[in-house]
């Protein structure tokens, strides 16, 4: 029996992704300047505030606040009206040195005997639906938000976009588990304020369907045949989305 399968993606300006990118940047920088660094850090973001926490053992010193601000700036939070802005947001660092008791279970004189501070298990799978072995619905969801961010940075064809966004793609599969067509696309994108909500929603939907979707089909020709005239589009289905991000 045919069935539907849905995957979701969030943009670089979504608070979860903002936090992930700051944590990733801290780890990258610690390892770049001291390959022996032991880093366990978390980031919390909220309105006008970033909190960096965790344990680090490293022989290098980093300006963690500046690294966080550079990440936020690159994402696109550069205006005070967003209520979260790279230059003005507060950044509290609660990063401290790793516990010596934990470290003794990690560091070994021989690399072959190196331990880990924590243990974890993950599972997943690869699929030949895409060249990068990711599920097709997820890959298209990612592509939508990557291209939406490109449109925002170009500030040319669409001028009102803000950094936070989410996408969701639903595919129809055949009885033999082969993807046939895109059944529905959801995109919620943060935007500048408009005078009239109905006009705003109509324009956003028109722009995304007539500008974003053709760019996706052109840039990802391997997915073009899944697009069709019967796709149900849910664009900002809950209404206005001016205040978003952290």
N, C-alpha and C positions, 0 to 999 in steps of 0.2 A: 504494500500500500504506500502511496506517495505521502510524504510528510514534510514539515517545515522545520528548519533549524536556524537559530538566531545567535549572533555574537555581538558583543558590545565593545566599544573602545572609548577612551577619554583623551582629551587633548593635552598638550603640554601645559596649558594654563589651568587645568583642573587641579584643585588643591592636593589631591592624592599624588598627582604627577609632579607638582611643584615640590612637594616634600621629598619625593623619590630622587628628583634631579639634584637637589641640594645635597642630600646624603651621598649620592653617587659622586658628585664633584669633590666632596671632602675626601672620600676614599681614594679617588683618582689622584688627587694632589698629594696626599700622604704617601702613597705608594710611588709616585713619580720622584719624590725627593728622598724617600727612604724605603727601599723595597722590602725591608724587614718590619715595617710598621704593622701593628696589630690594631685594627680599627673596628669598633662596634658602635655605630652612631645611628641616631634617629632624629627626625626633624618633624616638628609640629608647626603648622601655619594656621593663622587665623587673621581676622581683620587687623591690618596694620602691625602685625607681630609675627616674628619667627623665633622659635625656640630650638636650639641645638643641644642635644643631650647624648651622653654615652661615655664609653671608655676607650682611651687611645694610649697605646704605648709606641712611641716613635722618637727618633733622634732628630726630627726636624720640627721647626716651629712654623705654623701657618697662620695667616690672618683669616680665620674662618669666617668672620663677619664680611670681609670684602669678597671672599669666594661666594658666599651666599648671595650677596647683592649682585654680583656679576651674573649669576644664574638667573635671578629674578628679572634682571634687565634684559637678558637675552631672550627670555620667554616672551616679554612684551609688556610687563607691568611697569609702565614708565609715566603714568599720569596719576595725579593725586585723586582725581575723580573716581578712579577704580577702587579706592579705599584700601589699596594694597599697592605700594609703589617702591621700587628698588632703592631709591635714595633716602626715603623718609621713614620706611618701616622700622620698627624696633627689632633688634636682633639680640637675643640673650643666649650666651654660650654657657652651657652647664656641662661641657665636656671635661672630663678629668682622667687621670692616669688609671690604667687597668689595675685591678686588684692583684697584688703580688701573689696571693694565694691561688688565684685563677691562672696567672701567668706561669706558675711553676708546673702546671699541667699542660702547658702549651709549648714553651720554649725547650728545645733540646739541642745539645751540642752537635748532634748528627741530624742533618736534614731528613734522612730516611726515617728517623724516629719522631719526626715532628707531629705534634698533636693538634687538637682543635678545642677551642673554648666551649663550643656547643656542638651538638649533633642534630642532624635533621634528615628527614626523608621526603623526597618529592617523587611524583610520578607524572607521566605525560605520554604523549605519543606524537609521532610524525605522520604526516599524510601527504600523498602525492598529488593532492588537489592543486597545490601551488608550487612554484619553483623553490620557495624558501621553506617548504614543508609545514607551513602553518595552515590551519583550517581556512577554507576559502572565505567564509562569512567574516571571520576575524580580519583577514588580510584586506578585504575590501573596506571594512570599518576603519582600519588604520589608514588606508589610502585616502579615504574621504577627509579625515582630520588633518593629515599631512598637507593635502592640497588646499584645504580651508585655511591652514596657517600660512601657506605660501600666498594665498590671495590677500590675507590680512597684512602681511609684511609688504607686499607690493603696493597696497593702498591705492590701487589704480581702478580696477573694475568694480570692486566693492569697498567702500570707504568707512563703513560703520562697525566693522567687526572688532570684538574684544577677545582676549586670549582664551577664556574658558569655553569649552564645548564638549559635546558627547555625541557619539554616533552609534547606530544599531542597524544591522543588516540581517534580514530574514531571507533565507534561500528555500526554494522548493526543490526537494529531491525526488527522484523516481523510485520505483519499487526496488531497483537494483543498486540503490544508494549512490546514484550519480546526480550531481547538481544540474538543474535544468534552467532555472531562471531566478532573478531577484523578485521576491514577492512584495517586500516592503523595506523602506529606508526611513529611519528616524534620525534627525539631526536637530539637536538643541544647541544654539550658539549664542553666546553673550554678545551684546550689541550696544551701541550708543543709544541714548534716549531719543524717542520720537514724540512728536506732538500728539499723534493719534494712533492708538494701538492697532486698530483694524488695518489702517494703511501700512503700518510697520510690518505686521505679520504677512500681509499680502506681498509686500516688496521683498522681504527676506525669502519667502518661499519661491517667488518668481526668480530671484537672483540665483539661488542655490540650484534650482532645477535647470535654469537656462545657461548658467555660467560654470558652476562647480561640476555638475554631472558630465557635460561634454569634455571638460578638461580631464576628468578621470578616465573616460573612455578613450581619449587620445593618448594619455600618458601610460595607461595600462591596457594596451590593445588585447592582451590575453583574456581580459575580463569583459570586454565590450559586448560580446554576444549574450551575456547574462542580463544586460539591461534591456528593457522592453517598454512598450507603451502602456502596460497595465500595472506598473509599479504603484503601490500606494505610498505616498510621501507624507510623513508626519514631521513638519518643520516647526520647531518651537511649539509643540502641541500644548504646553501649559500656558502659553501667552508670553508676555514680555520677560526679558532676561537681561536686565541692565546691570544689576548688582550680582556678581558671581565670583568665581575664584575663591581665595581664602576668606 
